[in-house]
Amino acid sequence: MEIVLIALMLFGGALGIVSKKTVFSETLKREATLSDGIRIEDRNSEVDQNQIFAKARTLIELPVCENDDCDELQLKESEKDFNFVPLPAKKSDADSPKISARSAIIMDMETDYVILEKNSHERMPIASISKIITALVAEEKLSSKHEIIISQRAIDTEGGTGKLNVNEKFFTKDLIDLMLISSSNDAATQIALEISGNIEDFAELMNQKIKSFGLLDSNFVEPSGLNAKNISTAFDIAQIADSTFEESKIWGILGKSEMDAESVDGKTRRLKNTNQIISDSRIISGKTGFTNEAGGTLVVVAELGKEKRKMIFVILGSEDRFGEMVTLLNWIEENYEL
């Protein structure tokens, strides 16, 4: 079955049929490059599903009978092993949305199909979106009930935001909540020190995690995103979100507008999400970031349309990350059948 799956993926890519999840589409796609550098997919060529299977039979070993009816029945049985999802359908030829962001991407999670992109492979600072990788490493290395003692070094982290106290104790879960919801730099630093003892070795774990996704355009030197050498691309960030959304608990945390974090001694802190548009009913999760070098950064996962189709939106280097994210959400709903 693995050989068949690989062959299908190769075949889908050759036809322009998005296939990271082995998806067969009813249409081909072309990308149109617009004057403002934003590319929108353009699918005009209708492709009959039977044509796809006819070509597939020449590339992979699918059951074939002498009788056409039998052949179709067996093909339908074979199809059960794969995920058949049509690509998002464009209502009309849409103008590209106007955004100041240096880089952006919209990716359909059902098919991993990139609907819109602007410089999505350009490497640039991503600020506190880095904390997503820090949280993923922490999930792997520490149990949720592991006790962590806050150090002076963590407290001294620039722009702490966690309002932590030296020698205060937290369970891993609560410190991750602080880091993600409040974008606490001191919490990120303490998590790194707890796992690796120093920032440099923890950064190596972050880079190993990125490489485990097969991504080569990201690199991290510290856990919080303060350093402009923490770089990635809109494409890589979308891939990370797509790869971890179903398995990692961090996306559930990032979907909350407010929550409590409690220290081991029972002191409760009320946390408010730094994502100012998390209350938008379409947004189910997301992470913010900002530094002077990175500008405004934001990744969100949204559910759109009657079927609540999941899509990933990433904006990097924006002058108005929240306003421009709403612009992209509205643009998709206005121009695509969802």
Number of C-alpha atoms within 10 A of each C-alpha: 8 7 10 13 16 15 17 22 19 16 21 20 15 11 16 16 24 25 25 15 17 24 23 27 24 19 18 17 18 12 13 14 15 11 8 11 14 21 20 22 17 18 18 11 11 11 13 12 12 11 10 17 16 11 11 16 12 9 14 16 12 15 14 14 12 7 8 10 10 13 15 16 14 15 16 11 11 12 13 9 11 13 14 17 16 15 25 18 13 19 12 11 11 14 11 18 16 12 21 15 21 20 25 30 26 28 22 21 22 19 24 21 20 21 20 22 24 23 18 24 16 17 19 21 29 33 30 30 27 28 27 24 22 28 26 18 22 22 17 9 12 17 12 15 12 11 18 22 17 23 19 14 12 21 21 12 18 11 13 20 16 20 13 21 13 12 11 14 22 24 19 22 22 22 27 28 22 30 27 29 27 23 29 24 28 29 32 30 26 26 28 27 21 21 17 16 12 14 19 16 16 24 22 16 20 28 19 16 17 23 14 10 13 12 19 13 17 20 22 26 21 25 31 29 26 24 19 17 18 24 21 26 27 30 25 22 27 26 19 18 21 19 13 14 16 11 8 14 14 22 21 13 19 25 20 18 17 15 16 14 20 19 18 16 9 10 12 11 15 11 19 16 23 18 24 13 18 21 14 10 10 18 20 18 23 30 25 27 26 21 17 11 15 24 19 23 29 27 26 26 27 21 19 19 13 8 8 11 14 20 25 24 25 29 32 33 25 22 15 15 27 18 13 19 23 14 14 22 18 13 16 21 14 14 15 15 15 19
